[in-house]
Amino acid sequence: MLKRLQKLTDYTIFNIMPIAKNPILRYRIINACLSNKHKRYWTALELIEKLRSYDYDVKKRTLERDLELMRYDERLGYYAPIAYDNNKKAYYYTDPDFSIQSLLLSPEDLETLGNTSAMLQKFKGLGFVNAFQEIVDKLTRLIEHMRIPQRNDIIAFEDNGYNKGRDHFDDILRLISGCTVASIRYQKFNRQETDEHIFHPYFLKEYCQRWYVLGYSETRRNTITLALDRIISVTDTTLPFLKDKELSPEKYFQHTLGVTIGQGPLEDIHLHFSPVMAPYIKTQYLHGTQHILSEDKTGLTISLQLIVNPELMQELLRYCPHVTILKPTSLKEKYIALLQEGLKNGK
């Protein structure tokens, strides 16, 4: 598949690179000659004349190098069966049915790439996607040109239609890449007041279709997480950037579900799920620390190594009534309190 992708990249370069600098077009012209059913044998002079008819003024040395690359270059992956007939003083394909065009991609590969292209279209509007959007568009046109049906109706991606956090995504990504300190005006939900953070951004994290940025706040004198959809404005500063070489997403969130770092201790959490929910929990873990303790006709028991935070509580409520908290007792009490509060609000 990787070789086929390389060949597709070569084919796409044909649509991007100026003709004068495009060797891929030369290979295609040579291939068209050697795969011609009515004329199998081509002298060097005939091939050179054919290339010149396409505005390629090449020397015999260049032609010989092209033929060599078509034969043996692993990056192209053509492995063209080109031979030289001493009697005819001409080049030919030992396999008359060979053509580099037939090697590009199978229909299945092209359909897969078409679906991938459709997926990338879902992220239009984000700068880091726009940077190669033209290539995606060229790939889409290429697939259509080769008359391979591109299916857009076999994958339905989750899309809520609007995400305010995208407004600041490109700015935050630029700040992280450039190690730039920013002044961020931030407003929490259900608050009229705004906070001003002198912020050193480290990395972005997505959770439940919302984007968050983790970094050091000089205002709080601590490492915090800010939700992009609650950022009012972002302004660059010239302050020196404070690097944290020890900080990484894997370590920082290794015992956290979501993005909120809880204040409590690391807990050994045991949960029991009913037989109805057990298959879902087994096939999509709640967290990377999940471990199956037992499974029988009564359901599934798992353990998690997590710090209790709001996201964990929301997740447990989502599985009600199919989850039972076995330990710790403090987590079970919080869960029951939330259920009771919900009952009061429902009256």
ZASELUM-9169 format. One record per residue (C-alpha): x, y, z; residue number from 1. Coordinates in nm, 2 decimals. Layout:
<rs>
r px: X py: Y pz: Z nr: NUM
...
</rs>
This chain:
<rs>
r px: 0.00 py: 0.00 pz: 0.00 nr: 1
r px: 0.28 py: 0.24 pz: 0.08 nr: 2
r px: 0.44 py: 0.18 pz: -0.26 nr: 3
r px: 0.10 py: 0.25 pz: -0.42 nr: 4
r px: 0.06 py: 0.57 pz: -0.23 nr: 5
r px: 0.41 py: 0.67 pz: -0.35 nr: 6
r px: 0.29 py: 0.61 pz: -0.71 nr: 7
r px: -0.02 py: 0.81 pz: -0.65 nr: 8
r px: 0.20 py: 1.09 pz: -0.51 nr: 9
r px: 0.40 py: 1.08 pz: -0.83 nr: 10
r px: 0.08 py: 1.09 pz: -1.03 nr: 11
r px: -0.04 py: 1.39 pz: -0.83 nr: 12
r px: 0.29 py: 1.57 pz: -0.88 nr: 13
r px: 0.20 py: 1.56 pz: -1.25 nr: 14
r px: -0.09 py: 1.80 pz: -1.17 nr: 15
r px: 0.12 py: 2.03 pz: -0.95 nr: 16
r px: 0.48 py: 2.06 pz: -1.08 nr: 17
r px: 0.55 py: 2.27 pz: -1.39 nr: 18
r px: 0.61 py: 2.07 pz: -1.70 nr: 19
r px: 0.97 py: 2.18 pz: -1.74 nr: 20
r px: 1.07 py: 2.03 pz: -1.41 nr: 21
r px: 0.84 py: 1.73 pz: -1.41 nr: 22
r px: 1.01 py: 1.39 pz: -1.47 nr: 23
r px: 0.69 py: 1.20 pz: -1.40 nr: 24
r px: 0.54 py: 1.33 pz: -1.73 nr: 25
r px: 0.85 py: 1.20 pz: -1.91 nr: 26
r px: 0.80 py: 0.86 pz: -1.76 nr: 27
r px: 0.44 py: 0.86 pz: -1.87 nr: 28
r px: 0.53 py: 0.95 pz: -2.23 nr: 29
r px: 0.79 py: 0.68 pz: -2.24 nr: 30
r px: 0.54 py: 0.43 pz: -2.10 nr: 31
r px: 0.28 py: 0.53 pz: -2.35 nr: 32
r px: 0.53 py: 0.45 pz: -2.63 nr: 33
r px: 0.65 py: 0.12 pz: -2.49 nr: 34
r px: 0.30 py: 0.00 pz: -2.41 nr: 35
r px: 0.17 py: 0.08 pz: -2.75 nr: 36
r px: 0.02 py: -0.24 pz: -2.89 nr: 37
r px: 0.08 py: -0.13 pz: -3.25 nr: 38
r px: 0.45 py: -0.04 pz: -3.21 nr: 39
r px: 0.64 py: -0.23 pz: -2.94 nr: 40
r px: 0.99 py: -0.13 pz: -3.03 nr: 41
r px: 1.13 py: 0.22 pz: -3.00 nr: 42
r px: 1.47 py: 0.35 pz: -3.08 nr: 43
r px: 1.64 py: 0.60 pz: -2.85 nr: 44
r px: 1.60 py: 0.86 pz: -3.13 nr: 45
r px: 1.22 py: 0.79 pz: -3.16 nr: 46
r px: 1.17 py: 0.82 pz: -2.79 nr: 47
r px: 1.36 py: 1.15 pz: -2.78 nr: 48
r px: 1.16 py: 1.28 pz: -3.07 nr: 49
r px: 0.84 py: 1.19 pz: -2.89 nr: 50
r px: 0.95 py: 1.37 pz: -2.58 nr: 51
r px: 1.04 py: 1.67 pz: -2.78 nr: 52
r px: 0.69 py: 1.68 pz: -2.93 nr: 53
r px: 0.58 py: 1.74 pz: -2.57 nr: 54
r px: 0.83 py: 2.02 pz: -2.53 nr: 55
r px: 1.09 py: 1.80 pz: -2.36 nr: 56
r px: 1.43 py: 1.87 pz: -2.52 nr: 57
r px: 1.62 py: 1.58 pz: -2.36 nr: 58
r px: 1.96 py: 1.43 pz: -2.44 nr: 59
r px: 2.02 py: 1.06 pz: -2.48 nr: 60
r px: 2.19 py: 1.05 pz: -2.14 nr: 61
r px: 1.87 py: 1.19 pz: -1.98 nr: 62
r px: 1.66 py: 0.93 pz: -2.16 nr: 63
r px: 1.88 py: 0.65 pz: -2.05 nr: 64
r px: 1.86 py: 0.77 pz: -1.69 nr: 65
r px: 1.48 py: 0.78 pz: -1.71 nr: 66
r px: 1.47 py: 0.43 pz: -1.84 nr: 67
r px: 1.70 py: 0.31 pz: -1.56 nr: 68
r px: 1.48 py: 0.48 pz: -1.30 nr: 69
r px: 1.17 py: 0.32 pz: -1.45 nr: 70
r px: 1.34 py: -0.02 pz: -1.42 nr: 71
r px: 1.49 py: -0.01 pz: -1.08 nr: 72
r px: 1.40 py: 0.30 pz: -0.86 nr: 73
r px: 1.23 py: 0.17 pz: -0.55 nr: 74
r px: 1.07 py: 0.52 pz: -0.48 nr: 75
r px: 0.88 py: 0.50 pz: -0.81 nr: 76
r px: 0.81 py: 0.13 pz: -0.77 nr: 77
r px: 0.74 py: 0.08 pz: -1.14 nr: 78
r px: 1.00 py: -0.20 pz: -1.19 nr: 79
r px: 0.92 py: -0.16 pz: -1.56 nr: 80
r px: 1.03 py: -0.47 pz: -1.77 nr: 81
r px: 1.23 py: -0.26 pz: -2.02 nr: 82
r px: 1.48 py: -0.45 pz: -2.24 nr: 83
r px: 1.70 py: -0.35 pz: -2.53 nr: 84
r px: 1.69 py: -0.55 pz: -2.86 nr: 85
r px: 2.04 py: -0.54 pz: -3.02 nr: 86
r px: 1.91 py: -0.64 pz: -3.36 nr: 87
r px: 1.64 py: -0.37 pz: -3.38 nr: 88
r px: 1.85 py: -0.12 pz: -3.18 nr: 89
r px: 1.53 py: -0.04 pz: -2.99 nr: 90
r px: 1.38 py: -0.06 pz: -2.64 nr: 91
r px: 1.06 py: -0.26 pz: -2.56 nr: 92
r px: 0.86 py: -0.41 pz: -2.27 nr: 93
r px: 0.92 py: -0.78 pz: -2.23 nr: 94
r px: 0.57 py: -0.80 pz: -2.09 nr: 95
r px: 0.35 py: -0.65 pz: -2.37 nr: 96
r px: 0.06 py: -0.60 pz: -2.12 nr: 97
r px: 0.27 py: -0.39 pz: -1.88 nr: 98
r px: 0.19 py: -0.02 pz: -1.81 nr: 99
r px: 0.28 py: 0.20 pz: -1.52 nr: 100
r px: -0.07 py: 0.34 pz: -1.54 nr: 101
r px: -0.21 py: 0.01 pz: -1.43 nr: 102
r px: 0.01 py: 0.01 pz: -1.12 nr: 103
r px: -0.10 py: 0.33 pz: -0.96 nr: 104
r px: -0.38 py: 0.21 pz: -0.73 nr: 105
r px: -0.64 py: -0.06 pz: -0.72 nr: 106
r px: -1.01 py: 0.04 pz: -0.72 nr: 107
r px: -1.03 py: -0.06 pz: -0.35 nr: 108
r px: -0.73 py: 0.17 pz: -0.26 nr: 109
r px: -0.87 py: 0.46 pz: -0.46 nr: 110
r px: -1.21 py: 0.42 pz: -0.29 nr: 111
r px: -1.04 py: 0.42 pz: 0.05 nr: 112
r px: -0.85 py: 0.74 pz: -0.04 nr: 113
r px: -1.17 py: 0.89 pz: -0.17 nr: 114
r px: -1.34 py: 0.83 pz: 0.17 nr: 115
r px: -1.03 py: 0.97 pz: 0.34 nr: 116
r px: -1.06 py: 1.28 pz: 0.13 nr: 117
r px: -1.42 py: 1.32 pz: 0.23 nr: 118
r px: -1.32 py: 1.29 pz: 0.59 nr: 119
r px: -1.06 py: 1.56 pz: 0.56 nr: 120
r px: -1.32 py: 1.79 pz: 0.41 nr: 121
r px: -1.50 py: 1.78 pz: 0.75 nr: 122
r px: -1.21 py: 1.98 pz: 0.89 nr: 123
r px: -1.23 py: 2.27 pz: 0.64 nr: 124
r px: -1.18 py: 2.60 pz: 0.80 nr: 125
r px: -0.89 py: 2.50 pz: 1.02 nr: 126
r px: -0.56 py: 2.65 pz: 0.91 nr: 127
r px: -0.35 py: 2.34 pz: 0.94 nr: 128
r px: -0.59 py: 2.16 pz: 0.71 nr: 129
r px: -0.61 py: 2.45 pz: 0.47 nr: 130
r px: -0.23 py: 2.43 pz: 0.43 nr: 131
r px: -0.28 py: 2.11 pz: 0.22 nr: 132
r px: -0.64 py: 2.15 pz: 0.12 nr: 133
r px: -0.53 py: 2.21 pz: -0.24 nr: 134
r px: -0.36 py: 1.87 pz: -0.24 nr: 135
r px: -0.68 py: 1.71 pz: -0.11 nr: 136
r px: -0.88 py: 1.87 pz: -0.38 nr: 137
r px: -0.63 py: 1.76 pz: -0.65 nr: 138
r px: -0.66 py: 1.40 pz: -0.51 nr: 139
r px: -1.04 py: 1.42 pz: -0.53 nr: 140
r px: -1.02 py: 1.54 pz: -0.89 nr: 141
r px: -0.77 py: 1.27 pz: -0.97 nr: 142
r px: -1.00 py: 0.99 pz: -0.83 nr: 143
r px: -1.29 py: 1.13 pz: -1.03 nr: 144
r px: -1.08 py: 1.15 pz: -1.34 nr: 145
r px: -0.99 py: 0.79 pz: -1.31 nr: 146
r px: -1.36 py: 0.71 pz: -1.29 nr: 147
r px: -1.34 py: 0.54 pz: -0.96 nr: 148
r px: -1.67 py: 0.60 pz: -0.77 nr: 149
r px: -1.60 py: 0.81 pz: -0.46 nr: 150
r px: -1.85 py: 0.72 pz: -0.19 nr: 151
r px: -1.96 py: 0.99 pz: 0.05 nr: 152
r px: -2.26 py: 0.80 pz: 0.17 nr: 153
r px: -2.09 py: 0.50 pz: 0.35 nr: 154
r px: -1.93 py: 0.69 pz: 0.65 nr: 155
r px: -2.12 py: 0.93 pz: 0.87 nr: 156
r px: -1.89 py: 1.13 pz: 1.09 nr: 157
r px: -2.00 py: 1.30 pz: 1.41 nr: 158
r px: -2.05 py: 1.67 pz: 1.34 nr: 159
r px: -2.23 py: 1.91 pz: 1.56 nr: 160
r px: -2.22 py: 2.18 pz: 1.29 nr: 161
r px: -2.06 py: 2.45 pz: 1.50 nr: 162
r px: -1.77 py: 2.46 pz: 1.75 nr: 163
r px: -1.68 py: 2.81 pz: 1.87 nr: 164
r px: -1.34 py: 2.68 pz: 1.98 nr: 165
r px: -1.23 py: 2.66 pz: 1.62 nr: 166
r px: -1.21 py: 3.04 pz: 1.61 nr: 167
r px: -0.89 py: 3.04 pz: 1.81 nr: 168
r px: -0.75 py: 2.70 pz: 1.71 nr: 169
r px: -0.51 py: 2.84 pz: 1.45 nr: 170
r px: -0.38 py: 3.12 pz: 1.68 nr: 171
r px: -0.31 py: 2.88 pz: 1.96 nr: 172
r px: -0.14 py: 2.63 pz: 1.73 nr: 173
r px: 0.08 py: 2.91 pz: 1.60 nr: 174
r px: 0.17 py: 3.02 pz: 1.95 nr: 175
r px: 0.26 py: 2.66 pz: 2.05 nr: 176
r px: 0.47 py: 2.61 pz: 1.74 nr: 177
r px: 0.65 py: 2.94 pz: 1.79 nr: 178
r px: 0.70 py: 2.91 pz: 2.17 nr: 179
r px: 0.52 py: 3.25 pz: 2.20 nr: 180
r px: 0.37 py: 3.38 pz: 2.52 nr: 181
r px: 0.02 py: 3.53 pz: 2.48 nr: 182
r px: -0.22 py: 3.75 pz: 2.68 nr: 183
r px: -0.55 py: 3.56 pz: 2.68 nr: 184
r px: -0.88 py: 3.71 pz: 2.79 nr: 185
r px: -1.09 py: 3.43 pz: 2.92 nr: 186
r px: -1.45 py: 3.40 pz: 3.04 nr: 187
r px: -1.59 py: 3.10 pz: 3.22 nr: 188
r px: -1.94 py: 2.98 pz: 3.16 nr: 189
r px: -2.21 py: 3.15 pz: 3.38 nr: 190
r px: -1.97 py: 3.44 pz: 3.47 nr: 191
r px: -1.98 py: 3.80 pz: 3.36 nr: 192
r px: -1.63 py: 3.88 pz: 3.46 nr: 193
r px: -1.33 py: 3.79 pz: 3.25 nr: 194
r px: -0.98 py: 3.67 pz: 3.35 nr: 195
r px: -0.65 py: 3.79 pz: 3.20 nr: 196
r px: -0.39 py: 3.52 pz: 3.16 nr: 197
r px: -0.03 py: 3.57 pz: 3.06 nr: 198
r px: -0.02 py: 3.22 pz: 2.91 nr: 199
r px: 0.26 py: 2.99 pz: 2.80 nr: 200
r px: 0.08 py: 2.73 pz: 2.58 nr: 201
r px: 0.23 py: 2.38 pz: 2.56 nr: 202
r px: -0.02 py: 2.16 pz: 2.37 nr: 203
r px: -0.38 py: 2.12 pz: 2.25 nr: 204
r px: -0.62 py: 1.84 pz: 2.35 nr: 205
r px: -0.96 py: 1.75 pz: 2.22 nr: 206
r px: -1.23 py: 1.60 pz: 2.44 nr: 207
r px: -1.60 py: 1.56 pz: 2.34 nr: 208
r px: -1.57 py: 1.77 pz: 2.03 nr: 209
r px: -1.42 py: 2.06 pz: 2.23 nr: 210
r px: -1.06 py: 2.18 pz: 2.21 nr: 211
r px: -0.85 py: 2.27 pz: 2.51 nr: 212
r px: -0.50 py: 2.42 pz: 2.55 nr: 213
r px: -0.28 py: 2.33 pz: 2.84 nr: 214
r px: -0.01 py: 2.57 pz: 2.95 nr: 215
r px: 0.14 py: 2.78 pz: 3.23 nr: 216
r px: -0.05 py: 3.08 pz: 3.35 nr: 217
r px: 0.16 py: 3.35 pz: 3.52 nr: 218
r px: -0.17 py: 3.49 pz: 3.66 nr: 219
r px: -0.25 py: 3.16 pz: 3.84 nr: 220
r px: 0.12 py: 3.06 pz: 3.88 nr: 221
r px: 0.03 py: 2.71 pz: 3.78 nr: 222
r px: -0.02 py: 2.48 pz: 3.48 nr: 223
r px: -0.39 py: 2.50 pz: 3.38 nr: 224
r px: -0.62 py: 2.40 pz: 3.10 nr: 225
r px: -0.82 py: 2.66 pz: 2.90 nr: 226
r px: -1.12 py: 2.58 pz: 2.68 nr: 227
r px: -1.09 py: 2.74 pz: 2.34 nr: 228
r px: -1.46 py: 2.81 pz: 2.32 nr: 229
r px: -1.43 py: 3.03 pz: 2.63 nr: 230
r px: -1.14 py: 3.24 pz: 2.50 nr: 231
r px: -1.24 py: 3.60 pz: 2.42 nr: 232
r px: -0.92 py: 3.72 pz: 2.27 nr: 233
r px: -0.56 py: 3.62 pz: 2.21 nr: 234
r px: -0.28 py: 3.87 pz: 2.19 nr: 235
r px: 0.09 py: 3.80 pz: 2.13 nr: 236
r px: 0.35 py: 3.93 pz: 2.37 nr: 237
r px: 0.73 py: 3.95 pz: 2.36 nr: 238
r px: 0.78 py: 3.79 pz: 2.70 nr: 239
r px: 1.03 py: 3.50 pz: 2.73 nr: 240
r px: 0.87 py: 3.16 pz: 2.69 nr: 241
r px: 0.89 py: 2.92 pz: 2.99 nr: 242
r px: 0.95 py: 2.57 pz: 2.86 nr: 243
r px: 0.85 py: 2.27 pz: 3.06 nr: 244
r px: 1.06 py: 1.98 pz: 2.92 nr: 245
r px: 0.90 py: 1.73 pz: 3.17 nr: 246
r px: 0.55 py: 1.80 pz: 3.06 nr: 247
r px: 0.38 py: 1.58 pz: 2.80 nr: 248
r px: 0.02 py: 1.50 pz: 2.73 nr: 249
r px: 0.07 py: 1.13 pz: 2.81 nr: 250
r px: 0.21 py: 1.20 pz: 3.15 nr: 251
r px: -0.01 py: 1.49 pz: 3.24 nr: 252
r px: -0.34 py: 1.31 pz: 3.16 nr: 253
r px: -0.23 py: 0.95 pz: 3.23 nr: 254
r px: -0.47 py: 0.93 pz: 3.53 nr: 255
r px: -0.74 py: 1.17 pz: 3.41 nr: 256
r px: -1.06 py: 1.12 pz: 3.22 nr: 257
r px: -1.11 py: 1.43 pz: 3.01 nr: 258
r px: -0.92 py: 1.75 pz: 3.07 nr: 259
r px: -0.99 py: 1.85 pz: 3.43 nr: 260
r px: -0.72 py: 1.76 pz: 3.67 nr: 261
r px: -0.89 py: 1.66 pz: 4.00 nr: 262
r px: -0.76 py: 1.77 pz: 4.33 nr: 263
r px: -0.80 py: 1.44 pz: 4.51 nr: 264
r px: -0.57 py: 1.14 pz: 4.53 nr: 265
r px: -0.52 py: 0.87 pz: 4.27 nr: 266
r px: -0.80 py: 0.61 pz: 4.33 nr: 267
r px: -0.83 py: 0.24 pz: 4.26 nr: 268
r px: -1.18 py: 0.24 pz: 4.12 nr: 269
r px: -1.38 py: -0.08 pz: 4.07 nr: 270
r px: -1.70 py: -0.07 pz: 3.86 nr: 271
r px: -1.95 py: -0.34 pz: 3.77 nr: 272
r px: -2.15 py: -0.32 pz: 3.45 nr: 273
r px: -2.46 py: -0.51 pz: 3.36 nr: 274
r px: -2.46 py: -0.78 pz: 3.09 nr: 275
r px: -2.63 py: -0.52 pz: 2.86 nr: 276
r px: -2.35 py: -0.27 pz: 2.88 nr: 277
r px: -2.06 py: -0.52 pz: 2.93 nr: 278
r px: -1.98 py: -0.57 pz: 2.56 nr: 279
r px: -1.96 py: -0.19 pz: 2.50 nr: 280
r px: -1.71 py: -0.14 pz: 2.79 nr: 281
r px: -1.50 py: -0.43 pz: 2.67 nr: 282
r px: -1.47 py: -0.31 pz: 2.31 nr: 283
r px: -1.42 py: 0.06 pz: 2.39 nr: 284
r px: -1.23 py: 0.13 pz: 2.71 nr: 285
r px: -1.34 py: 0.41 pz: 2.94 nr: 286
r px: -0.97 py: 0.49 pz: 2.99 nr: 287
r px: -0.62 py: 0.36 pz: 2.92 nr: 288
r px: -0.59 py: 0.23 pz: 3.27 nr: 289
r px: -0.89 py: 0.00 pz: 3.24 nr: 290
r px: -0.84 py: -0.36 pz: 3.34 nr: 291
r px: -1.09 py: -0.64 pz: 3.34 nr: 292
r px: -1.12 py: -0.80 pz: 3.68 nr: 293
r px: -1.39 py: -1.06 pz: 3.61 nr: 294
r px: -1.68 py: -1.14 pz: 3.38 nr: 295
r px: -1.97 py: -1.38 pz: 3.43 nr: 296
r px: -2.34 py: -1.40 pz: 3.36 nr: 297
r px: -2.40 py: -1.11 pz: 3.61 nr: 298
r px: -2.19 py: -0.87 pz: 3.41 nr: 299
r px: -1.84 py: -0.72 pz: 3.39 nr: 300
r px: -1.62 py: -0.59 pz: 3.66 nr: 301
r px: -1.33 py: -0.35 pz: 3.57 nr: 302
r px: -1.07 py: -0.14 pz: 3.76 nr: 303
r px: -0.95 py: 0.21 pz: 3.67 nr: 304
r px: -0.66 py: 0.41 pz: 3.81 nr: 305
r px: -0.80 py: 0.76 pz: 3.81 nr: 306
r px: -0.82 py: 1.09 pz: 4.00 nr: 307
r px: -1.19 py: 1.17 pz: 4.05 nr: 308
r px: -1.30 py: 1.47 pz: 3.84 nr: 309
r px: -1.62 py: 1.61 pz: 3.69 nr: 310
r px: -1.57 py: 1.43 pz: 3.36 nr: 311
r px: -1.56 py: 1.09 pz: 3.54 nr: 312
r px: -1.88 py: 1.17 pz: 3.73 nr: 313
r px: -2.05 py: 1.27 pz: 3.40 nr: 314
r px: -1.93 py: 0.94 pz: 3.24 nr: 315
r px: -2.07 py: 0.73 pz: 3.53 nr: 316
r px: -2.40 py: 0.91 pz: 3.52 nr: 317
r px: -2.42 py: 0.84 pz: 3.14 nr: 318
r px: -2.41 py: 0.46 pz: 3.22 nr: 319
r px: -2.69 py: 0.48 pz: 3.48 nr: 320
r px: -2.86 py: 0.24 pz: 3.56 nr: 321
r px: -2.61 py: -0.02 pz: 3.42 nr: 322
r px: -2.32 py: 0.07 pz: 3.64 nr: 323
r px: -2.25 py: -0.01 pz: 4.01 nr: 324
r px: -1.96 py: 0.16 pz: 4.19 nr: 325
r px: -1.79 py: -0.10 pz: 4.41 nr: 326
r px: -1.51 py: 0.11 pz: 4.54 nr: 327
r px: -1.40 py: 0.36 pz: 4.67 nr: 328
r px: -1.69 py: 0.45 pz: 4.90 nr: 329
r px: -1.62 py: 0.82 pz: 4.86 nr: 330
r px: -1.69 py: 0.80 pz: 4.48 nr: 331
r px: -2.00 py: 0.60 pz: 4.54 nr: 332
r px: -2.13 py: 0.86 pz: 4.78 nr: 333
r px: -2.07 py: 1.14 pz: 4.52 nr: 334
r px: -2.25 py: 0.94 pz: 4.26 nr: 335
r px: -2.55 py: 0.88 pz: 4.48 nr: 336
r px: -2.56 py: 1.25 pz: 4.57 nr: 337
r px: -2.57 py: 1.35 pz: 4.21 nr: 338
r px: -2.85 py: 1.10 pz: 4.14 nr: 339
r px: -3.05 py: 1.24 pz: 4.43 nr: 340
r px: -3.00 py: 1.60 pz: 4.31 nr: 341
r px: -3.11 py: 1.49 pz: 3.96 nr: 342
r px: -3.43 py: 1.34 pz: 4.11 nr: 343
r px: -3.51 py: 1.66 pz: 4.29 nr: 344
r px: -3.47 py: 1.87 pz: 3.97 nr: 345
r px: -3.70 py: 1.62 pz: 3.79 nr: 346
r px: -3.99 py: 1.68 pz: 4.02 nr: 347
</rs>
